[in-house]
Amino acid sequence: MTFYISPYRRMAAMRHAMNRMFEDGLAESAPAERELMLAMDVQDSDDDFLVTALVPGLQADDVEIEILNNTVTIRGEFKAWAEADSKYLLSELPEGRFARVVTLPTAVDAAKVEATIKDGVLTLRIPKAEAHRPKPIKVKTV
């Protein structure tokens, strides 16, 4: 009698076992308060970086921004919208602390950073350090 063992079935069984192991391990050490991931975009231009992050419902005082060397850290907390003893049928609004750290590829000038919040969007304009900006060189005809 010949038994055919499918590699796909073995992979599926291994994936199932690993998922079960991670779920069991994470359930024991799950924090009481969840930490949120802040959605953001980072754009690069010749002179600066433009960081855009979604922070719905937050004011300027609710956000803390720190720049050290070429690393940007954004921290804050989304406040609860309802009372603590409320019964939810669906809960998707952000609630709790968030922190996001982004390392930029070149040095920046932290003294000239501009930060604004408008319509739930945090915008950071972070100028590159003068030494890391491209320098145009004129070519002369001889």
Secondary structure, DSSP 8 states (H G I E B T S, - for coil): ------HHHHHHHHHHHHHHHHHHHHHHH--SS--B---EEEEE-SSEEEEEEE-TT--GGGEEEEEETTEEEEEEEE--SS-TT---S---S--EEEEEEEE-SS-B-GGG-EEEEETTEEEEEEEB-GGGS---------
